[in-house]
Amino acid sequence: MEFEFIKVRQAHFYGHSAEWVDRWHRIPITDPERTLLDMVVDPGVFGSLQAAIETVDSNRGRINMETLVSYTLRYDVGAVIKRVGWILDTLNVPESVLRPLLEYPTTSYTLLDVTGPREGAAVARRRLYDNLSN
């Protein structure tokens, strides 16, 4: 089994529990909602933003969407909030769950997929460029 350790700022270190990996060592492991947020924060580590979208879609029943939204807002990065909002929009998550993401103040547009081309149709609702649909 291969492990990759990623340094995280203290303010972003939440959504995990300590799990035993052997008789002597416990390490923090993220819960499903935090793992999905990490997939959006740094899609290159996980393959692509498309991998995050597919993971959210295929695990809808196991994901607490309110927790995912809460973690996203706590992360407090506008581009990440826009991307998570867009993903949840495409999965038809109820507007009542999405509202806090829409209320987060942003003024500029950003790319949906930072690993993709620097082009795409503007999505005014999320203030981003959809460069996945090209």
GROMACS elastic network, one bead per residue, 0.5 to 0.9 nm:
[ bonds ]
;  ai    aj funct       b0    kb
    8    11     6  0.81936   500
    8    12     6  0.62834   500
    8    13     6  0.63457   500
    9    12     6  0.53428   500
    9    13     6  0.65084   500
   10    13     6  0.51518   500
   10    14     6  0.84675   500
   11    14     6  0.78196   500
   11    74     6  0.87277   500
   11    75     6  0.78462   500
   12    15     6  0.89778   500
   12    74     6  0.79383   500
   12    75     6  0.60829   500
   13    16     6  0.78682   500
   14    17     6  0.87413   500
   14    30     6  0.79558   500
   14    34     6  0.77624   500
   14    71     6  0.81915   500
   15    29     6  0.84020   500
   15    30     6  0.56444   500
   15    31     6  0.57824   500
   15    32     6  0.85502   500
   15    33     6  0.75227   500
   15    34     6  0.54316   500
   15    35     6  0.84439   500
   15    71     6  0.76443   500
   16    28     6  0.57926   500
   16    29     6  0.51620   500
   16    31     6  0.53945   500
   16    34     6  0.74407   500
   17    27     6  0.79860   500
   17    28     6  0.52670   500
   17    29     6  0.55175   500
   17    30     6  0.64840   500
   17    31     6  0.73176   500
   18    26     6  0.56932   500
   18    27     6  0.51475   500
   18    29     6  0.61804   500
   18    30     6  0.88233   500
   19    25     6  0.82766   500
   19    26     6  0.50347   500
   19    27     6  0.54500   500
   19    28     6  0.61645   500
   19    29     6  0.65191   500
   20    23     6  0.70073   500
   20    24     6  0.76016   500
   20    25     6  0.57610   500
   20    27     6  0.65187   500
   20    28     6  0.89091   500
   21    24     6  0.78381   500
   21    25     6  0.58194   500
   21    26     6  0.57572   500
   21    27     6  0.69581   500
   22    25     6  0.55793   500
   22    26     6  0.74172   500
   23    26     6  0.84973   500
   29    35     6  0.88878   500
   30    33     6  0.79027   500
   30    34     6  0.56993   500
   30    35     6  0.57148   500
   31    34     6  0.54218   500
   31    35     6  0.61129   500
   31    36     6  0.87219   500
   32    35     6  0.50503   500
   32    36     6  0.62082   500
   32    37     6  0.86576   500
   32    62     6  0.79771   500
   32    63     6  0.66516   500
   32    64     6  0.86202   500
   32    68     6  0.87529   500
   33    36     6  0.51853   500
   33    37     6  0.62851   500
   33    38     6  0.87075   500
   33    63     6  0.62522   500
   33    64     6  0.69744   500
   33    65     6  0.78305   500
   33    67     6  0.66533   500
   33    68     6  0.50440   500
   33    69     6  0.88071   500
   33    71     6  0.76704   500
   34    38     6  0.61626   500
   34    39     6  0.86209   500
   34    67     6  0.86647   500
   34    68     6  0.69582   500
   34    71     6  0.69019   500
   34    72     6  0.85695   500
   35    38     6  0.50443   500
   35    39     6  0.63124   500
   35    40     6  0.89148   500
   36    40     6  0.65982   500
   36    41     6  0.87460   500
   36    52     6  0.64628   500
   36    53     6  0.88869   500
   36    55     6  0.76140   500
   36    56     6  0.70147   500
   36    68     6  0.78856   500
   37    40     6  0.52146   500
   37    41     6  0.61602   500
   37    42     6  0.87191   500
   37    52     6  0.84921   500
   37    68     6  0.70889   500
   37    71     6  0.74896   500
   37    72     6  0.66573   500
   37    75     6  0.89135   500
   37    80     6  0.82835   500
   37    84     6  0.76416   500
   38    42     6  0.60254   500
   38    43     6  0.76323   500
   38    46     6  0.88296   500
   38    52     6  0.89340   500
   39    42     6  0.55569   500
   39    44     6  0.81948   500
   39    45     6  0.75122   500
   39    46     6  0.61178   500
   39    47     6  0.87686   500
   39    48     6  0.80968   500
   39    49     6  0.70687   500
   39    51     6  0.78668   500
   39    52     6  0.54812   500
   39    53     6  0.89643   500
   40    43     6  0.53656   500
   40    46     6  0.89802   500
   40    48     6  0.86112   500
   40    49     6  0.62464   500
   40    52     6  0.63334   500
   40    53     6  0.86356   500
   40    80     6  0.66477   500
   40    83     6  0.71038   500
   40    84     6  0.69958   500
   40   113     6  0.88563   500
   41    79     6  0.87591   500
   41    80     6  0.60424   500
   41    83     6  0.89067   500
   42    45     6  0.59237   500
   42    46     6  0.74284   500
   42    48     6  0.84873   500
   42    49     6  0.83926   500
   42   114     6  0.88818   500
   43    46     6  0.52822   500
   43    47     6  0.60537   500
   43    49     6  0.50545   500
   43    50     6  0.83657   500
   43    51     6  0.78593   500
   43    52     6  0.73075   500
   43   113     6  0.81076   500
   43   114     6  0.80053   500
   43   115     6  0.76407   500
   44    47     6  0.50500   500
   44    48     6  0.53543   500
   44    49     6  0.76892   500
   44   114     6  0.86910   500
   44   115     6  0.69578   500
   45    48     6  0.76388   500
   46    49     6  0.79829   500
   46    51     6  0.69493   500
   46    52     6  0.77744   500
   47    50     6  0.79942   500
   47    51     6  0.63667   500
   47    52     6  0.86353   500
   48    51     6  0.53446   500
   48    52     6  0.70257   500
   48   113     6  0.78315   500
   48   114     6  0.89371   500
   48   115     6  0.70417   500
   48   116     6  0.87549   500
   49    52     6  0.50717   500
   49    53     6  0.63592   500
   49    54     6  0.87060   500
   49   112     6  0.83152   500
   49   113     6  0.59461   500
   49   114     6  0.81953   500
   49   115     6  0.78885   500
   49   116     6  0.89947   500
   49   132     6  0.87672   500
   50    53     6  0.50069   500
   50    54     6  0.61404   500
   50    55     6  0.84767   500
   50   113     6  0.83495   500
   50   132     6  0.80461   500
   51    54     6  0.51691   500
   51    55     6  0.60319   500
   51    56     6  0.86183   500
   52    55     6  0.50514   500
   52    56     6  0.61610   500
   52    57     6  0.85212   500
   52    87     6  0.87361   500
   53    56     6  0.52865   500
   53    57     6  0.61492   500
   53    58     6  0.86442   500
   53    87     6  0.62979   500
   53    88     6  0.88253   500
   54    57     6  0.50203   500
   54    58     6  0.60144   500
   54    59     6  0.84624   500
   55    58     6  0.52608   500
   55    59     6  0.60474   500
   55    60     6  0.83999   500
   56    59     6  0.52913   500
   56    60     6  0.58566   500
   56    63     6  0.76409   500
   56    87     6  0.82247   500
   56    88     6  0.85148   500
   56    91     6  0.86188   500
   57    60     6  0.54678   500
   57    61     6  0.89782   500
   57    87     6  0.89592   500
   57    91     6  0.69013   500
   58    61     6  0.81801   500
   59    62     6  0.53928   500
   59    63     6  0.63005   500
   60    63     6  0.53339   500
   60    64     6  0.80835   500
   60    65     6  0.82840   500
   60    91     6  0.88697   500
   61    64     6  0.79453   500
   63    66     6  0.87791   500
   63    67     6  0.81518   500
   63    68     6  0.76631   500
   64    67     6  0.53450   500
   64    68     6  0.63790   500
   64    69     6  0.88154   500
   65    69     6  0.61408   500
   65    70     6  0.84972   500
   65    88     6  0.85412   500
   65    93     6  0.79518   500
   65    97     6  0.72075   500
   65    98     6  0.89752   500
   66    69     6  0.51023   500
   66    70     6  0.60819   500
   66    71     6  0.86002   500
   66    97     6  0.61633   500
   66    98     6  0.85908   500
   67    71     6  0.60465   500
   67    72     6  0.84184   500
   68    71     6  0.51697   500
   68    72     6  0.60709   500
   68    73     6  0.86740   500
   68    84     6  0.86529   500
   69    72     6  0.50061   500
   69    73     6  0.62196   500
   69    74     6  0.85444   500
   69    81     6  0.84079   500
   69    84     6  0.79321   500
   69    85     6  0.82717   500
   69    97     6  0.74490   500
   69    98     6  0.74230   500
   69   100     6  0.76717   500
   69   101     6  0.70618   500
   70    73     6  0.52560   500
   70    74     6  0.61298   500
   70    75     6  0.86316   500
   70   100     6  0.85811   500
   71    75     6  0.61500   500
   71    76     6  0.88274   500
   72    75     6  0.51228   500
   72    76     6  0.68201   500
   72    77     6  0.80797   500
   72    80     6  0.72075   500
   72    81     6  0.59332   500
   72    84     6  0.73989   500
   72   101     6  0.82020   500
   73    76     6  0.51669   500
   73    77     6  0.77019   500
   73    78     6  0.87128   500
   73    80     6  0.88955   500
   73    81     6  0.66366   500
   73   100     6  0.79621   500
   73   101     6  0.70567   500
   73   104     6  0.79766   500
   74    77     6  0.85065   500
   75    78     6  0.89443   500
   75    80     6  0.81153   500
   75    81     6  0.82647   500
   76    80     6  0.80000   500
   76    81     6  0.74256   500
   76   104     6  0.89881   500
   77    80     6  0.54820   500
   77    81     6  0.62521   500
   77    82     6  0.87926   500
   78    81     6  0.50324   500
   78    82     6  0.61677   500
   78    83     6  0.86698   500
   78   104     6  0.75616   500
   78   105     6  0.78128   500
   78   106     6  0.63379   500
   79    82     6  0.51535   500
   79    83     6  0.62678   500
   79    84     6  0.87314   500
   79   106     6  0.86279   500
   79   109     6  0.83761   500
   79   110     6  0.64251   500
   79   111     6  0.81378   500
   79   112     6  0.82088   500
   79   127     6  0.89682   500
   79   128     6  0.82459   500
   80    83     6  0.50973   500
   80    84     6  0.61387   500
   80    85     6  0.84017   500
   81    84     6  0.53237   500
   81    85     6  0.60344   500
   81    86     6  0.85831   500
   81   101     6  0.62586   500
   81   102     6  0.85744   500
   81   104     6  0.78613   500
   81   126     6  0.88185   500
   82    85     6  0.50741   500
   82    86     6  0.61337   500
   82    87     6  0.87078   500
   82   101     6  0.73230   500
   82   102     6  0.80461   500
   82   104     6  0.89043   500
   82   106     6  0.87487   500
   82   110     6  0.84146   500
   82   112     6  0.79911   500
   82   126     6  0.53758   500
   82   127     6  0.70393   500
   82   128     6  0.70921   500
   83    86     6  0.50725   500
   83    87     6  0.62462   500
   83    88     6  0.86470   500
   83   111     6  0.86274   500
   83   112     6  0.59241   500
   83   113     6  0.81531   500
   83   126     6  0.77384   500
   83   128     6  0.79790   500
   84    87     6  0.51149   500
   84    88     6  0.61956   500
   84    89     6  0.84988   500
   84   101     6  0.83270   500
   85    88     6  0.51614   500
   85    89     6  0.60020   500
   85    90     6  0.86691   500
   85    98     6  0.66649   500
   85   101     6  0.61439   500
   85   102     6  0.74697   500
   85   126     6  0.70329   500
   86    90     6  0.62802   500
   86    91     6  0.87497   500
   86   112     6  0.82330   500
   86   123     6  0.89030   500
   86   125     6  0.85736   500
   86   126     6  0.64433   500
   86   128     6  0.87726   500
   87    90     6  0.52649   500
   87    91     6  0.65019   500
   87    92     6  0.89190   500
   88    91     6  0.50374   500
   88    92     6  0.63243   500
   88    93     6  0.54831   500
   88    94     6  0.86706   500
   88    98     6  0.74472   500
   89    92     6  0.51580   500
   89    93     6  0.60323   500
   89    94     6  0.83339   500
   89    95     6  0.83815   500
   89    98     6  0.77197   500
   90    93     6  0.78085   500
   92    95     6  0.82171   500
   93    96     6  0.84401   500
   93    97     6  0.68881   500
   93    98     6  0.70579   500
   94    97     6  0.55240   500
   94    98     6  0.65745   500
   94    99     6  0.88513   500
   95    99     6  0.58477   500
   96    99     6  0.54297   500
   96   100     6  0.81376   500
   97   100     6  0.71139   500
   97   101     6  0.83498   500
   98   101     6  0.55092   500
   98   102     6  0.65457   500
   98   103     6  0.89526   500
   99   102     6  0.50854   500
   99   103     6  0.62195   500
   99   104     6  0.89129   500
  100   103     6  0.50595   500
  100   104     6  0.65250   500
  101   104     6  0.54506   500
  101   105     6  0.89475   500
  102   105     6  0.79240   500
  102   125     6  0.77743   500
  102   126     6  0.73022   500
  103   106     6  0.87745   500
  106   109     6  0.82891   500
  106   126     6  0.89975   500
  106   127     6  0.77077   500
  107   127     6  0.75671   500
  108   127     6  0.65733   500
  108   128     6  0.80250   500
  109   122     6  0.80847   500
  109   123     6  0.87417   500
  109   124     6  0.85102   500
  109   126     6  0.81901   500
  109   129     6  0.67926   500
  110   113     6  0.88354   500
  110   114     6  0.85268   500
  110   127     6  0.67855   500
  110   129     6  0.60563   500
  111   114     6  0.58421   500
  111   115     6  0.89704   500
  111   116     6  0.81752   500
  111   117     6  0.86090   500
  111   118     6  0.70781   500
  111   119     6  0.78049   500
  111   120     6  0.79402   500
  111   127     6  0.89256   500
  111   128     6  0.54605   500
  111   130     6  0.65893   500
  111   131     6  0.66758   500
  112   115     6  0.89618   500
  112   116     6  0.82686   500
  112   120     6  0.87359   500
  112   128     6  0.59044   500
  112   129     6  0.56687   500
  112   130     6  0.53227   500
  112   131     6  0.61100   500
  112   132     6  0.72425   500
  113   116     6  0.52942   500
  113   117     6  0.80284   500
  113   118     6  0.89666   500
  113   129     6  0.85461   500
  113   130     6  0.76154   500
  113   131     6  0.63643   500
  113   132     6  0.67062   500
  114   117     6  0.79062   500
  114   118     6  0.82261   500
  114   131     6  0.88373   500
  115   118     6  0.89123   500
  116   119     6  0.83800   500
  116   131     6  0.64280   500
  116   132     6  0.71765   500
  117   120     6  0.79234   500
  117   131     6  0.63098   500
  117   132     6  0.84365   500
  117   134     6  0.89109   500
  118   129     6  0.85469   500
  118   131     6  0.71220   500
  119   129     6  0.69050   500
  119   130     6  0.77129   500
  119   131     6  0.57005   500
  119   134     6  0.83266   500
  120   128     6  0.88043   500
  120   129     6  0.50344   500
  120   132     6  0.75932   500
  120   133     6  0.75532   500
  120   134     6  0.66052   500
  121   128     6  0.83122   500
  121   129     6  0.53040   500
  121   130     6  0.52653   500
  121   131     6  0.69739   500
  121   133     6  0.83642   500
  121   134     6  0.84102   500
  122   126     6  0.87849   500
  122   127     6  0.70965   500
  122   128     6  0.58659   500
  122   130     6  0.62886   500
  123   126     6  0.57530   500
  123   127     6  0.56721   500
  123   128     6  0.54119   500
  123   129     6  0.59421   500
  123   130     6  0.66763   500
  124   128     6  0.68881   500
  124   129     6  0.86514   500
  125   128     6  0.82006   500
  126   129     6  0.87166   500
  129   132     6  0.88207   500
  130   133     6  0.62787   500
  130   134     6  0.78812   500
  131   134     6  0.58398   500
